[in-house]
Amino acid sequence: MACPATTPTGILVAYSPTDTGGGRPLPAGTVYWESPNIRLALGTVDPTLGVTPVDPGLLIPANWDPPNAPFSGQVAVNSAYILLVRIRNTDPGQARASLNLQGWVSNYTAGGVGPGSAIPGPAGPVSFTGFNGTDTLPPAKANPSDPTGMLVLKSGQLWTPTTDQLNGPTHGHVCVAVNVWADATTGGDGSPATPSDGESLTSSFLDPTCDRMYGQRNVQIVMAQIGQRVRFPIMVLVPATDRCPLDALVRIRRAELAEDQDGTLRHIHELDQAASAHAITRLCRPDGDPLGHVKIGHEGSSGGDHLRLHLEPGERADLTVTLDPAKEQKPGDTFAFDILTTDTATDHPYGAARVYVLVTA
């Protein structure tokens, strides 16, 4: 897959707090699939105003940082959600305005995300659009993590998950893909004011490794009771509109978690939230090699640490990840791993997902 030609500066959906927007395509191994700048937030419909109100605090970019609670990756049936995306501008000399948003919700997947994998809804695939013609995204700040240089875009629609969607292949866990771009604007005298930057997505999947205006949020929290075997589903699919089959390698890869000198794992927003719900005050690395107990395979199979797939256009593979209990487990044991899918014909990432595991009493 060839990356589109884009300039290194402008609108950025950062994949991490240190992402500067440059260096596309991203180096192999970059974890681009857990962007902290994408979330589904609870919203309500106001039929009189024709708008979708959301917690006003979430429209303030600084409120997305600790200690505020982030999007966990799981949604509830019959609750309404709005899509929010926090963006910034890496161009030091020119603002961006006339800002557009596209977004899609797919089942928890280790494959591509975008309209080609969006889950079905009553009116078609679950998708979002948004437009902000009022606010301007300022030129780059000297400190790229300065929230005063950021802006939160919101969708013009809400999504209310249904029971059918909950009973889908991944049981309510979802991943979200977004594309943001700016239209050109002109000043009062007709001269150019702000440039265009990016465009509407026309392909089945978006590739955040290639374009700074694409973003993906694909994180799952798994809570395992001591001695319990846990299984959860994940999927890989090839859109029917694709012309070529996919030969892929799906594998499990360790994700390192930072820890303090006393062995306590440093704060991970979603895990802190989950631990608090189970009265766990200290997260620690477990004894031994927890990945020795993680397997991925087809439904009904025991699996291993990798598998190979061949999918024709329009086909889908429903996979199962199994977590067997380790010896000497204790509440607060925490580890993480990525599920990576690589197109073996091109050696290019086809998709990925992050899993955090928390052992509870």
LINDAQUI-V571330 format. One record per backbone hydrogen bond with DSSP energy under -1.0 kcal/mol. CO is the residue of the C=O (numbers start at 0). NH is the residue of the N-H. E is the energy in kcal/mol with one decimal. If there is no record, write none. Layout:
<<CO,NH,E> <CO,NH,E>>
This chain:
<<9,89,-2.5> <11,87,-1.5> <15,18,-1.4> <26,29,-1.8> <29,31,-1.4> <32,217,-2.8> <36,85,-2.4> <38,83,-2.7> <40,81,-3.1> <45,49,-2.4> <50,45,-2.1> <52,43,-2.0> <54,57,-1.8> <55,58,-1.1> <56,59,-1.3> <59,62,-1.9> <60,63,-1.7> <61,64,-1.3> <64,67,-1.7> <72,173,-2.0> <75,78,-1.4> <79,42,-2.3> <80,158,-2.7> <81,40,-2.7> <82,154,-2.0> <83,38,-2.1> <84,152,-3.1> <86,150,-2.2> <87,11,-2.4> <90,139,-2.1> <95,136,-3.1> <97,182,-2.4> <98,131,-2.8> <99,180,-1.6> <100,129,-1.9> <101,178,-2.2> <102,127,-2.8> <103,176,-2.1> <104,118,-2.7> <105,174,-2.6> <107,234,-1.1> <112,205,-2.4> <113,116,-1.6> <118,125,-2.9> <120,123,-1.5> <123,120,-1.2> <125,104,-1.8> <127,102,-1.9> <128,155,-3.3> <129,100,-2.4> <131,98,-2.2> <136,95,-2.4> <142,145,-2.1> <145,148,-1.9> <146,149,-1.8> <150,86,-3.0> <152,84,-2.3> <158,80,-2.5> <160,77,-2.6> <161,165,-2.3> <162,166,-2.1> <164,167,-1.5> <167,170,-1.3> <169,172,-1.6> <171,74,-1.3> <172,107,-1.4> <174,105,-2.7> <175,216,-2.5> <176,103,-2.1> <177,214,-2.0> <178,101,-2.5> <180,99,-3.4> <181,196,-2.5> <184,192,-2.9> <186,189,-1.9> <190,186,-3.7> <193,184,-2.4> <196,181,-2.4> <203,115,-3.1> <206,209,-1.9> <206,210,-1.2> <208,25,-2.3> <210,213,-1.5> <211,12,-2.8> <212,179,-1.8> <214,177,-2.4> <215,34,-2.2> <216,175,-2.1> <217,353,-2.4> <219,355,-2.6> <221,357,-2.6> <223,359,-2.2> <224,227,-2.4> <229,322,-3.2> <231,320,-2.9> <233,318,-3.0> <234,109,-2.3> <235,316,-3.5> <237,313,-2.1> <238,241,-1.6> <245,310,-2.6> <246,343,-2.3> <247,308,-2.6> <248,341,-2.3> <249,306,-2.3> <250,339,-2.5> <252,337,-3.1> <257,265,-2.5> <259,262,-2.0> <263,259,-3.2> <267,271,-2.8> <268,272,-1.9> <269,273,-2.2> <270,274,-3.3> <271,275,-2.2> <272,276,-1.5> <274,279,-2.7> <275,278,-1.5> <282,264,-3.0> <283,333,-2.7> <288,291,-1.7> <289,292,-1.9> <290,293,-1.5> <292,323,-2.6> <294,321,-2.9> <295,303,-1.9> <296,319,-3.1> <297,300,-2.5> <303,295,-3.4> <304,251,-2.4> <306,249,-2.9> <308,247,-2.3> <310,245,-3.1> <311,314,-2.5> <314,237,-2.4> <316,235,-1.9> <317,298,-1.2> <318,233,-2.0> <319,296,-2.1> <320,231,-2.0> <321,294,-2.2> <322,229,-2.2> <329,332,-2.1> <331,283,-2.1> <332,358,-2.6> <334,356,-3.2> <335,254,-1.9> <336,354,-2.8> <337,252,-2.5> <338,352,-1.3> <339,250,-2.5> <340,349,-3.3> <340,350,-1.5> <341,248,-2.1> <342,346,-2.6> <347,342,-2.6> <350,340,-2.7> <352,338,-2.6> <353,219,-1.9> <354,336,-2.2> <355,221,-3.3> <356,334,-1.7> <357,223,-2.2> <358,331,-2.7> <359,225,-1.4>>
